[in-house]
Amino acid sequence: MNNFAIIGTAGYIAPRHLAAIRDTNNNLLAALDKFDSVGILDSYFPAANFFTEFERFDRYIDKLRRKGDKIDYVSICTPNYLHDAHIRFALRNQAYAICEKPLVLNPWNLEALGEIEKETGKKVFNILQLRLHPSIIALKNKIAAGPADKIYDIDLTYLTSRGNWYFNSWKGEEAKSGGIATNIGIHFFDMLSWIFGPVTENIVHVNEPDRAAGLLHLQRARVRWFLSINYDYIPANLKQLNKRTYRTITVDGADIEFSEGFGELHTRSYEEILKGNGFGLDEAKQSIQTVHDIRVAPLTPLQGDYHPFITGGS
């Protein structure tokens, strides 16, 4: 049984990590969040010590380490811009870091984390759960078995409606979230480059607070992509069903169905990490570079090929 701590306990994604720690038969000793609405702990680890101040949490983790009950893993579920600092905290305390996407906002920060890994002998693991989804694995195997010189045409559309609160939270600040492509798109970009190879050209057509779109050239694919948190883009037939999310990926016109099967992917991720098979800094690098380049790229005029949702099509 490994000892865990978690940083960021009150947010949306934390319960998946709490369940993964429990379901892999490990123990949570300490939890930190500046918000105290963390009754979710009662469902998983009611005996865990909870802190709202980082300084007291830091002192407790240090005391555990000095008396021989050190934390083995730190799970990090905090806002994107804090991941780098919290990963460093884990490594300095001789613990492995398990961190949500993105590991960092800028690709050069990965090099510094790599140096700290070498200094401490501990590793950073990124939750890239789409790589463990059965449908995505099947697609990767299919592409690998197909013609080596074929270039696939892909459309990625992800709409996940958010209310006005979004823009008043850290998610609405590009310096903290990395912008919409980072905040809601990075796991898709990682998955696509994992299957179709690295990015060879990154064209951005739209980059606004509530939507972003562009054209990615991968080694074996052309990807028209559109991401938005604006409810107005939800197709009319889904609005009639009170749906607020729309997610689709087509490969050469055929839909890739992967809407089911997400429930256990964090636990599967933890299982692989605990076996030494997790996704580290090198695996995270391509998607972090991709979203960074989207964030700083000049906009390209709408000409030639672009995602139809940009102009209200479907």
VOTILUM-981046 format. One record per residue (C-alpha): x, y, z. Coordinates in steps of 0.05 Angstrom, whole numbers, plus 5000, padded with zeros to 4 digits. Layout:
px=X | py=Y | pz=Z $
...
END
This chain:
px=5000 | py=5000 | pz=5000 $
px=5028 | py=5068 | pz=4978 $
px=5017 | py=5133 | pz=5015 $
px=4985 | py=5188 | pz=4974 $
px=4973 | py=5263 | pz=4983 $
px=4927 | py=5304 | pz=4937 $
px=4932 | py=5378 | pz=4920 $
px=4866 | py=5406 | pz=4894 $
px=4810 | py=5368 | pz=4928 $
px=4749 | py=5411 | pz=4916 $
px=4749 | py=5413 | pz=4840 $
px=4713 | py=5374 | pz=4786 $
px=4767 | py=5323 | pz=4771 $
px=4789 | py=5306 | pz=4842 $
px=4737 | py=5251 | pz=4854 $
px=4766 | py=5211 | pz=4796 $
px=4834 | py=5213 | pz=4829 $
px=4805 | py=5196 | pz=4898 $
px=4770 | py=5136 | pz=4868 $
px=4833 | py=5115 | pz=4832 $
px=4874 | py=5118 | pz=4896 $
px=4822 | py=5077 | pz=4933 $
px=4809 | py=5027 | pz=4877 $
px=4884 | py=5012 | pz=4870 $
px=4885 | py=4995 | pz=4945 $
px=4926 | py=5054 | pz=4968 $
px=4919 | py=5104 | pz=5024 $
px=4908 | py=5179 | pz=5024 $
px=4942 | py=5212 | pz=5083 $
px=4936 | py=5286 | pz=5066 $
px=4894 | py=5332 | pz=5023 $
px=4900 | py=5406 | pz=5007 $
px=4853 | py=5458 | pz=4978 $
px=4842 | py=5531 | pz=4994 $
px=4768 | py=5517 | pz=4991 $
px=4738 | py=5475 | pz=5047 $
px=4679 | py=5445 | pz=5008 $
px=4712 | py=5377 | pz=5008 $
px=4659 | py=5332 | pz=5038 $
px=4674 | py=5285 | pz=4980 $
px=4732 | py=5260 | pz=5024 $
px=4681 | py=5224 | pz=5068 $
px=4664 | py=5179 | pz=5010 $
px=4736 | py=5157 | pz=5000 $
px=4784 | py=5174 | pz=5056 $
px=4750 | py=5205 | pz=5116 $
px=4812 | py=5196 | pz=5159 $
px=4856 | py=5237 | pz=5112 $
px=4884 | py=5301 | pz=5142 $
px=4858 | py=5362 | pz=5106 $
px=4891 | py=5430 | pz=5100 $
px=4870 | py=5496 | pz=5070 $
px=4938 | py=5528 | pz=5077 $
px=4997 | py=5505 | pz=5036 $
px=5047 | py=5521 | pz=5091 $
px=5014 | py=5474 | pz=5141 $
px=5006 | py=5420 | pz=5088 $
px=5080 | py=5428 | pz=5070 $
px=5100 | py=5421 | pz=5143 $
px=5058 | py=5359 | pz=5152 $
px=5087 | py=5325 | pz=5090 $
px=5157 | py=5342 | pz=5114 $
px=5143 | py=5313 | pz=5184 $
px=5117 | py=5248 | pz=5153 $
px=5180 | py=5242 | pz=5111 $
px=5226 | py=5254 | pz=5170 $
px=5193 | py=5201 | pz=5214 $
px=5194 | py=5148 | pz=5159 $
px=5121 | py=5151 | pz=5136 $
px=5135 | py=5193 | pz=5075 $
px=5086 | py=5205 | pz=5018 $
px=5100 | py=5161 | pz=4958 $
px=5056 | py=5197 | pz=4907 $
px=5026 | py=5266 | pz=4902 $
px=4964 | py=5273 | pz=4858 $
px=4957 | py=5343 | pz=4829 $
px=4888 | py=5369 | pz=4808 $
px=4900 | py=5443 | pz=4814 $
px=4891 | py=5500 | pz=4762 $
px=4937 | py=5492 | pz=4702 $
px=4985 | py=5548 | pz=4720 $
px=5001 | py=5517 | pz=4788 $
px=5019 | py=5448 | pz=4761 $
px=5092 | py=5464 | pz=4752 $
px=5101 | py=5488 | pz=4824 $
px=5062 | py=5430 | pz=4854 $
px=5101 | py=5379 | pz=4813 $
px=5166 | py=5410 | pz=4840 $
px=5138 | py=5405 | pz=4910 $
px=5124 | py=5330 | pz=4901 $
px=5193 | py=5315 | pz=4873 $
px=5229 | py=5355 | pz=4927 $
px=5192 | py=5313 | pz=4979 $
px=5217 | py=5249 | pz=4947 $
px=5149 | py=5232 | pz=4918 $
px=5126 | py=5215 | pz=4848 $
px=5079 | py=5266 | pz=4817 $
px=5014 | py=5246 | pz=4783 $
px=4987 | py=5307 | pz=4747 $
px=4927 | py=5326 | pz=4706 $
px=4936 | py=5357 | pz=4637 $
px=4973 | py=5400 | pz=4620 $
px=5035 | py=5385 | pz=4660 $
px=5059 | py=5456 | pz=4645 $
px=5037 | py=5513 | pz=4601 $
px=5103 | py=5524 | pz=4565 $
px=5146 | py=5470 | pz=4533 $
px=5211 | py=5497 | pz=4562 $
px=5186 | py=5484 | pz=4633 $
px=5190 | py=5409 | pz=4618 $
px=5266 | py=5414 | pz=4613 $
px=5270 | py=5442 | pz=4684 $
px=5226 | py=5387 | pz=4710 $
px=5270 | py=5336 | pz=4676 $
px=5330 | py=5364 | pz=4714 $
px=5292 | py=5357 | pz=4780 $
px=5274 | py=5286 | pz=4762 $
px=5348 | py=5270 | pz=4754 $
px=5365 | py=5305 | pz=4820 $
px=5312 | py=5269 | pz=4861 $
px=5306 | py=5202 | pz=4826 $
px=5230 | py=5210 | pz=4823 $
px=5186 | py=5217 | pz=4761 $
px=5128 | py=5258 | pz=4736 $
px=5068 | py=5222 | pz=4706 $
px=5015 | py=5256 | pz=4664 $
px=4943 | py=5232 | pz=4661 $
px=4933 | py=5219 | pz=4586 $
px=4873 | py=5175 | pz=4594 $
px=4850 | py=5175 | pz=4521 $
px=4911 | py=5133 | pz=4505 $
px=4879 | py=5078 | pz=4548 $
px=4809 | py=5082 | pz=4517 $
px=4793 | py=5017 | pz=4480 $
px=4765 | py=5052 | pz=4419 $
px=4825 | py=5097 | pz=4413 $
px=4873 | py=5039 | pz=4421 $
px=4834 | py=5002 | pz=4366 $
px=4840 | py=5063 | pz=4320 $
px=4915 | py=5067 | pz=4333 $
px=4923 | py=4993 | pz=4316 $
px=4881 | py=5001 | pz=4253 $
px=4923 | py=5061 | pz=4229 $
px=4988 | py=5025 | pz=4245 $
px=4965 | py=4965 | pz=4204 $
px=4943 | py=5007 | pz=4144 $
px=4984 | py=5037 | pz=4086 $
px=5045 | py=5072 | pz=4114 $
px=5040 | py=5129 | pz=4063 $
px=4966 | py=5145 | pz=4072 $
px=4947 | py=5214 | pz=4096 $
px=4880 | py=5214 | pz=4134 $
px=4829 | py=5271 | pz=4135 $
px=4804 | py=5284 | pz=4205 $
px=4751 | py=5331 | pz=4233 $
px=4753 | py=5344 | pz=4308 $
px=4695 | py=5381 | pz=4339 $
px=4688 | py=5390 | pz=4414 $
px=4634 | py=5435 | pz=4444 $
px=4626 | py=5436 | pz=4519 $
px=4581 | py=5493 | pz=4541 $
px=4602 | py=5535 | pz=4600 $
px=4563 | py=5589 | pz=4637 $
px=4585 | py=5660 | pz=4654 $
px=4623 | py=5634 | pz=4715 $
px=4677 | py=5607 | pz=4668 $
px=4703 | py=5676 | pz=4649 $
px=4707 | py=5698 | pz=4722 $
px=4748 | py=5637 | pz=4742 $
px=4821 | py=5619 | pz=4728 $
px=4797 | py=5581 | pz=4667 $
px=4778 | py=5646 | pz=4633 $
px=4848 | py=5676 | pz=4642 $
px=4895 | py=5654 | pz=4587 $
px=4956 | py=5665 | pz=4631 $
px=4928 | py=5615 | pz=4681 $
px=4892 | py=5564 | pz=4637 $
px=4932 | py=5570 | pz=4573 $
px=4869 | py=5589 | pz=4535 $
px=4813 | py=5546 | pz=4507 $
px=4858 | py=5501 | pz=4464 $
px=4898 | py=5482 | pz=4525 $
px=4840 | py=5478 | pz=4574 $
px=4793 | py=5434 | pz=4535 $
px=4833 | py=5410 | pz=4475 $
px=4900 | py=5385 | pz=4498 $
px=4879 | py=5313 | pz=4510 $
px=4851 | py=5309 | pz=4438 $
px=4915 | py=5338 | pz=4408 $
px=4955 | py=5288 | pz=4449 $
px=4912 | py=5230 | pz=4425 $
px=4916 | py=5250 | pz=4352 $
px=4991 | py=5259 | pz=4351 $
px=4999 | py=5193 | pz=4388 $
px=4962 | py=5158 | pz=4332 $
px=4980 | py=5199 | pz=4270 $
px=5049 | py=5225 | pz=4286 $
px=5080 | py=5292 | pz=4305 $
px=5056 | py=5360 | pz=4282 $
px=5089 | py=5385 | pz=4218 $
px=5047 | py=5449 | pz=4209 $
px=5002 | py=5486 | pz=4257 $
px=4953 | py=5535 | pz=4226 $
px=4906 | py=5576 | pz=4270 $
px=4843 | py=5607 | pz=4241 $
px=4808 | py=5629 | pz=4305 $
px=4833 | py=5640 | pz=4376 $
px=4782 | py=5675 | pz=4420 $
px=4762 | py=5668 | pz=4494 $
px=4703 | py=5623 | pz=4477 $
px=4726 | py=5587 | pz=4414 $
px=4788 | py=5566 | pz=4376 $
px=4798 | py=5531 | pz=4309 $
px=4851 | py=5513 | pz=4260 $
px=4884 | py=5462 | pz=4215 $
px=4937 | py=5414 | pz=4240 $
px=4983 | py=5377 | pz=4193 $
px=5008 | py=5314 | pz=4226 $
px=5056 | py=5264 | pz=4197 $
px=4998 | py=5220 | pz=4173 $
px=4937 | py=5265 | pz=4179 $
px=4905 | py=5332 | pz=4164 $
px=4862 | py=5354 | pz=4223 $
px=4809 | py=5408 | pz=4218 $
px=4792 | py=5425 | pz=4290 $
px=4741 | py=5468 | pz=4326 $
px=4734 | py=5477 | pz=4402 $
px=4683 | py=5520 | pz=4438 $
px=4650 | py=5531 | pz=4505 $
px=4595 | py=5573 | pz=4473 $
px=4526 | py=5541 | pz=4476 $
px=4506 | py=5575 | pz=4411 $
px=4548 | py=5525 | pz=4371 $
px=4511 | py=5464 | pz=4398 $
px=4471 | py=5433 | pz=4340 $
px=4397 | py=5449 | pz=4343 $
px=4375 | py=5376 | pz=4349 $
px=4417 | py=5368 | pz=4411 $
px=4391 | py=5432 | pz=4442 $
px=4321 | py=5403 | pz=4435 $
px=4345 | py=5345 | pz=4478 $
px=4374 | py=5393 | pz=4530 $
px=4445 | py=5371 | pz=4512 $
px=4501 | py=5419 | pz=4526 $
px=4560 | py=5379 | pz=4499 $
px=4578 | py=5355 | pz=4430 $
px=4639 | py=5314 | pz=4415 $
px=4657 | py=5281 | pz=4349 $
px=4719 | py=5257 | pz=4312 $
px=4714 | py=5233 | pz=4240 $
px=4769 | py=5197 | pz=4203 $
px=4759 | py=5199 | pz=4127 $
px=4686 | py=5214 | pz=4141 $
px=4674 | py=5156 | pz=4190 $
px=4655 | py=5173 | pz=4261 $
px=4700 | py=5147 | pz=4317 $
px=4655 | py=5129 | pz=4374 $
px=4688 | py=5139 | pz=4442 $
px=4634 | py=5174 | pz=4483 $
px=4629 | py=5114 | pz=4530 $
px=4682 | py=5081 | pz=4572 $
px=4711 | py=5141 | pz=4608 $
px=4690 | py=5122 | pz=4678 $
px=4748 | py=5077 | pz=4695 $
px=4804 | py=5110 | pz=4655 $
px=4835 | py=5147 | pz=4714 $
px=4838 | py=5082 | pz=4754 $
px=4869 | py=5048 | pz=4693 $
px=4919 | py=5105 | pz=4690 $
px=4938 | py=5095 | pz=4763 $
px=4945 | py=5021 | pz=4753 $
px=4995 | py=5032 | pz=4697 $
px=5033 | py=5085 | pz=4736 $
px=5039 | py=5039 | pz=4796 $
px=5067 | py=4986 | pz=4750 $
px=5118 | py=5035 | pz=4723 $
px=5084 | py=5044 | pz=4656 $
px=5056 | py=5115 | pz=4663 $
px=5064 | py=5171 | pz=4612 $
px=5122 | py=5217 | pz=4630 $
px=5152 | py=5283 | pz=4608 $
px=5171 | py=5258 | pz=4539 $
px=5100 | py=5233 | pz=4523 $
px=5070 | py=5300 | pz=4545 $
px=5118 | py=5344 | pz=4505 $
px=5084 | py=5342 | pz=4436 $
px=5015 | py=5364 | pz=4460 $
px=5044 | py=5419 | pz=4504 $
px=5084 | py=5445 | pz=4445 $
px=5021 | py=5442 | pz=4401 $
px=4977 | py=5483 | pz=4447 $
px=5032 | py=5532 | pz=4462 $
px=5041 | py=5544 | pz=4387 $
px=4966 | py=5553 | pz=4379 $
px=4967 | py=5605 | pz=4435 $
px=5021 | py=5648 | pz=4403 $
px=5008 | py=5637 | pz=4329 $
px=4984 | py=5693 | pz=4284 $
px=4916 | py=5681 | pz=4254 $
px=4912 | py=5655 | pz=4183 $
px=4856 | py=5682 | pz=4139 $
px=4799 | py=5635 | pz=4121 $
px=4819 | py=5609 | pz=4054 $
px=4827 | py=5539 | pz=4028 $
px=4808 | py=5485 | pz=4079 $
px=4780 | py=5502 | pz=4148 $
px=4730 | py=5474 | pz=4197 $
px=4658 | py=5489 | pz=4175 $
px=4636 | py=5509 | pz=4246 $
px=4678 | py=5572 | pz=4240 $
px=4627 | py=5602 | pz=4193 $
px=4566 | py=5569 | pz=4225 $
px=4566 | py=5506 | pz=4183 $
px=4564 | py=5434 | pz=4207 $
END
